[in-house]
Amino acid sequence: MNGGLIKVAVPLGERSYEVVVGDGADAELAAMLPARARRAAVVTQAPVGVEVDTGRQQRRFEVPDGEGAKSLGVVEELCRGFASFGLTRGDVVVGVGGGVVTDLAGFAAAVYMRGVAVAHVATTLLAQVDAAIGGKTGVNLPEGKNLVGAFWQPVGVVCDTRHLATLPPRQLASGRGEMAKYAFLGVADLADLPIEEQVAACVACKAEVVASDERESGGRALLNYGHTLAHAVETAGGYGMLHGEAVGVGLVFAARLARRLGRIDDDRVTEHERLVGGFSLPTRLPPGLAAEELIGLMGHDKKAVAGLTFVLDGPSGLEVVTDVGTAEVAATLAEVGAR
């Protein structure tokens, strides 16, 4: 901790970086950018309304609002804008916003000139506790969420908690969907901590997992707890549910599926529903979603290597379970409201 700020290291050898959390963290941005960078391309959305000082010649690039911005077309527009600005491989891209912006800015940085540095200014709770950390970037296809992307670690991340005061309640609740996930990954007593410590605790958990499995060949997949259904719901529902809301339902679904498979008992399912509901998140799907479509979309999930694949709770904690039967999945979807 430094002057009220909390610094969490993401240890990746020569590519290690810091995540700075707390009131006023944005002031740390310029110092964490590469010294050789002369230009900074600042990627953001108009509603974000956050100005940053990179200490370099900078140009602002606005992408559309909403999940629909995460497309290959928008990435092309960004890269062409970078070229027009004169961005070189020695310069830097800075994403300022929530998870949509960090995913887009990170992916554009990864592919422009085969890779330029990127840093993130996370302005939503969801981005601060999860999306901006760990180097997973990507865009969506009609067939599913985040199906095109790259692993591209940032050079640093700032999580200024002042920005959270400007978020509408629904956006804050969405961020708590990822917090709920971290609670089941072993981060204890999150609800009792001050906001800076909540964010830092989630970041520290993710940093530890990423350091041990950067490219999701094993344990990092556990960070997708609740996400298999969540991503399918987002795609099928045209992103009407916010990501964290869909994760909340996904966590409850995963618990119920684990119970159906004999992995956990009723008490553990109740614990999931209590925690998710306590974060002001839905525990049931909105009307109008078809089980058949959701199952099809879940088959495209990035974890899937053998049939339907889920992160599920069990006697030894969370683990990746493959070849889950369609009948069990369909029956569990009915429990959470799918037709």
C-alpha positions in Angstrom: 0.0 0.0 0.0 1.3 3.4 -0.9 -0.4 6.7 0.0 -3.7 5.0 0.4 -3.2 3.1 -2.9 -3.0 -0.7 -3.0 -0.5 -2.2 -5.6 -1.0 -5.8 -6.6 1.6 -7.5 -8.8 0.8 -9.9 -11.6 4.0 -11.9 -11.7 4.8 -13.0 -15.3 8.6 -12.8 -15.4 9.8 -10.1 -17.8 6.1 -9.2 -18.5 5.1 -8.7 -14.9 3.1 -5.6 -14.2 1.2 -3.8 -11.4 -2.5 -3.2 -10.8 -2.9 0.0 -8.8 -6.2 0.2 -6.8 -7.7 3.1 -4.8 -8.9 6.7 -4.8 -6.7 8.6 -7.1 -5.1 5.6 -8.9 -5.4 7.3 -12.3 -2.5 9.6 -11.4 -0.2 6.5 -11.6 -1.0 5.9 -15.3 1.7 8.0 -17.0 4.5 6.4 -14.9 3.5 2.8 -15.8 3.6 3.4 -19.6 6.7 2.4 -21.6 9.4 5.2 -21.4 10.0 5.0 -25.1 6.4 5.6 -26.1 5.9 9.0 -27.7 2.2 8.5 -28.7 -0.8 7.1 -26.8 -4.0 6.0 -28.5 -6.7 6.4 -25.9 -9.7 4.0 -26.6 -12.9 4.8 -24.8 -16.7 5.3 -25.2 -18.5 8.6 -25.0 -20.6 7.7 -21.9 -17.4 6.8 -19.9 -16.5 10.5 -19.6 -13.1 9.9 -18.0 -10.2 12.0 -19.1 -6.6 10.7 -18.6 -3.2 12.2 -18.8 -0.7 9.8 -20.5 2.1 12.3 -20.5 2.5 11.7 -24.2 1.0 13.0 -27.4 -2.4 11.4 -27.3 -5.4 11.0 -29.4 -8.9 9.8 -28.3 -10.6 7.0 -30.3 -14.3 6.5 -29.4 -15.9 3.1 -30.0 -19.7 2.5 -29.9 -21.4 1.9 -26.6 -22.5 -1.5 -25.6 -21.4 -5.1 -26.2 -22.2 -4.7 -30.0 -18.9 -2.7 -30.2 -16.9 -5.9 -29.7 -16.7 -6.8 -33.4 -13.9 -7.3 -36.0 -15.2 -4.3 -37.9 -14.6 -2.0 -34.9 -11.1 -3.5 -34.4 -10.4 -2.7 -38.1 -11.6 0.9 -37.6 -9.4 1.3 -34.5 -6.3 -0.1 -36.3 -6.8 2.2 -39.2 -7.2 5.1 -36.8 -3.9 4.1 -35.1 -2.2 4.1 -38.5 -3.5 7.5 -39.3 -2.3 8.8 -35.9 1.2 7.5 -36.7 1.2 4.9 -33.9 4.3 2.8 -34.0 5.4 -0.5 -32.3 7.1 1.6 -29.7 4.0 3.5 -28.7 1.1 2.5 -26.5 -2.7 1.9 -26.5 -4.7 2.9 -23.4 -8.1 1.5 -22.8 -10.3 3.7 -20.6 -13.7 2.2 -19.7 -15.3 -1.1 -18.7 -14.9 -4.6 -20.0 -16.0 -3.9 -23.5 -13.3 -1.2 -23.9 -10.5 -3.3 -22.3 -11.4 -6.3 -24.5 -11.4 -4.2 -27.6 -8.4 -2.0 -26.8 -6.4 -5.0 -25.8 -7.2 -7.0 -28.9 -6.5 -4.1 -31.2 -3.2 -3.5 -29.5 -2.4 -7.2 -29.8 -2.9 -7.3 -33.6 -1.8 -3.8 -34.7 1.7 -4.1 -36.1 1.7 -7.6 -34.5 1.6 -6.1 -31.1 2.0 -2.8 -29.3 1.9 -2.1 -25.6 -1.5 -1.6 -23.9 -2.5 -0.3 -20.5 -5.9 -0.1 -19.0 -7.8 2.5 -16.9 -10.7 0.4 -15.5 -13.7 2.5 -14.8 -16.4 -0.1 -13.9 -16.4 -2.5 -11.0 -16.5 -5.5 -13.5 -13.4 -4.2 -15.3 -11.6 -3.5 -12.0 -12.2 -6.9 -10.4 -11.8 -9.0 -13.6 -11.9 -7.8 -17.2 -8.9 -5.5 -17.2 -6.7 -8.0 -15.5 -4.9 -11.0 -17.0 -4.5 -10.3 -20.7 -7.5 -12.0 -22.2 -8.8 -9.9 -25.1 -11.4 -10.5 -27.8 -14.4 -9.7 -29.8 -17.7 -11.5 -30.5 -19.1 -13.4 -33.4 -22.8 -14.1 -34.1 -22.0 -17.7 -33.1 -20.8 -16.7 -29.6 -19.0 -14.3 -27.3 -15.3 -13.8 -27.3 -14.6 -16.4 -30.0 -11.9 -14.3 -31.7 -9.2 -12.9 -29.5 -5.6 -13.1 -28.2 -3.7 -13.3 -24.9 -2.0 -9.9 -24.6 -0.9 -8.7 -21.2 -1.1 -5.0 -20.3 1.9 -3.1 -19.1 -0.2 -1.9 -16.2 -3.7 -1.4 -14.9 -5.2 1.4 -12.8 -8.4 0.9 -10.9 -9.5 4.3 -9.5 -12.3 3.6 -7.2 -13.6 7.2 -7.5 -15.2 6.2 -10.8 -17.4 3.6 -9.1 -19.4 6.4 -7.4 -20.7 7.5 -10.9 -22.0 4.1 -11.9 -25.7 3.3 -11.9 -26.8 0.6 -9.4 -27.3 -2.0 -12.2 -23.7 -1.6 -13.4 -22.4 -1.9 -9.9 -24.5 -5.1 -9.4 -23.1 -6.4 -12.6 -19.6 -6.1 -11.2 -20.6 -8.0 -8.2 -21.4 -11.0 -10.4 -17.6 -11.4 -10.9 -17.1 -10.8 -7.2 -19.5 -13.6 -6.4 -17.4 -15.9 -8.6 -14.3 -15.0 -6.7 -16.1 -15.8 -3.4 -16.4 -19.4 -4.7 -12.8 -19.3 -5.8 -11.8 -18.8 -2.1 -11.8 -15.1 -1.5 -13.4 -14.9 1.9 -15.6 -12.2 3.5 -15.7 -10.0 0.4 -19.0 -8.3 1.4 -17.4 -7.1 4.7 -14.4 -5.3 3.1 -14.1 -1.6 2.0 -14.4 -1.2 -1.7 -10.7 -0.7 -2.3 -10.0 -4.0 -0.5 -12.7 -5.8 -2.3 -11.2 -4.9 -5.6 -7.7 -5.6 -4.5 -8.6 -9.0 -3.1 -10.3 -10.1 -6.4 -7.3 -8.8 -8.4 -4.9 -10.7 -6.2 -6.8 -13.9 -6.7 -6.9 -13.5 -10.4 -3.2 -12.5 -10.5 -2.3 -15.7 -8.7 -4.3 -17.9 -11.1 -3.0 -16.0 -14.2 0.6 -16.4 -13.0 0.2 -20.1 -12.7 -1.7 -20.6 -16.1 -1.4 -17.6 -18.3 -3.0 -19.1 -21.4 -5.7 -21.2 -19.9 -4.2 -24.6 -20.4 -5.4 -25.7 -17.0 -6.3 -24.0 -13.8 -7.2 -20.6 -15.3 -10.3 -22.1 -16.8 -11.7 -22.0 -13.2 -12.0 -18.3 -13.6 -14.8 -19.0 -16.0 -17.0 -20.4 -13.2 -20.6 -19.5 -14.1 -19.6 -18.2 -17.5 -20.5 -21.0 -19.8 -24.2 -20.4 -19.4 -23.6 -16.6 -19.0 -22.0 -16.2 -22.4 -24.8 -18.3 -24.0 -27.4 -16.1 -22.3 -25.8 -12.9 -23.5 -25.6 -14.1 -27.1 -29.1 -15.6 -27.2 -30.6 -12.6 -25.5 -28.9 -10.0 -27.7 -26.9 -8.8 -24.6 -30.0 -7.6 -22.8 -28.6 -9.0 -19.6 -25.4 -7.3 -18.4 -22.4 -9.7 -18.1 -22.4 -9.9 -14.3 -26.1 -10.5 -14.2 -25.7 -13.4 -16.6 -22.8 -14.7 -14.5 -25.0 -14.6 -11.4 -27.6 -16.9 -13.1 -24.7 -19.0 -14.4 -23.3 -19.6 -10.9 -26.7 -20.8 -9.7 -27.2 -23.0 -12.8 -23.7 -24.5 -12.3 -24.5 -25.3 -8.7 -27.8 -26.9 -9.6 -26.1 -28.9 -12.4 -23.4 -30.1 -9.9 -26.1 -31.2 -7.6 -27.9 -33.1 -10.3 -24.6 -34.9 -11.1 -24.2 -35.8 -7.4 -21.2 -33.6 -6.9 -22.7 -31.3 -4.2 -25.6 -31.2 -1.8 -28.7 -29.0 -1.3 -26.9 -26.9 1.3 -24.2 -25.9 -1.2 -26.8 -24.9 -3.8 -28.5 -22.8 -1.2 -25.2 -21.1 -0.4 -24.8 -20.2 -4.1 -28.3 -18.7 -4.3 -27.9 -16.8 -1.0 -24.5 -15.3 -2.1 -25.7 -14.4 -5.6 -29.0 -12.9 -4.3 -27.1 -11.0 -1.6 -25.1 -9.2 -4.3 -28.4 -8.0 -5.8 -28.1 -10.3 -8.8 -30.8 -12.5 -10.5 -30.8 -16.2 -9.8 -33.2 -17.1 -12.7 -33.2 -16.5 -16.4 -35.4 -13.8 -18.0 -38.4 -15.1 -20.0 -38.1 -16.1 -23.6 -34.8 -18.1 -23.7 -35.0 -21.5 -25.3 -33.0 -24.4 -23.7 -32.1 -25.9 -27.2 -30.5 -22.6 -28.3 -28.6 -22.2 -25.1 -27.3 -25.7 -25.3 -26.1 -25.1 -28.8 -24.3 -22.0 -27.8 -22.7 -23.6 -24.8 -21.3 -26.2 -27.2 -19.2 -23.4 -28.8 -17.7 -22.4 -25.4 -13.9 -22.0 -25.5 -13.4 -24.6 -22.8 -15.3 -27.2 -24.7 -12.9 -30.0 -25.9 -15.2 -33.0 -25.4 -18.9 -32.4 -25.5 -20.5 -29.9 -23.1 -17.9 -28.6 -20.7 -18.5 -26.7 -17.4 -16.6 -25.6 -14.4 -18.4 -27.3 -11.6 -18.2 -27.4 -7.8 -17.5 -30.7 -6.1 -16.0 -32.5 -3.1 -12.5 -31.1 -4.0 -13.7 -27.7 -5.0 -14.1 -26.3 -8.5 -12.9 -28.3 -11.5 -13.5 -28.5 -15.3 -15.9 -31.3 -16.1 -16.2 -32.5 -19.7 -18.8 -34.6 -21.6 -21.8 -33.5 -19.4 -25.0 -35.0 -20.8 -27.4 -32.9 -22.7 -30.4 -34.3 -20.8 -28.9 -33.2 -17.4 -28.1 -29.8 -18.8 -31.6 -29.4 -20.3 -33.3 -30.4 -17.0 -31.1 -28.0 -15.1 -31.9 -25.1 -17.5 -35.6 -25.8 -16.8 -34.9 -25.2 -13.1 -33.5 -21.7 -13.8 -36.2 -20.7 -16.2 -35.3 -21.8 -19.7 -38.1 -23.3 -21.9 
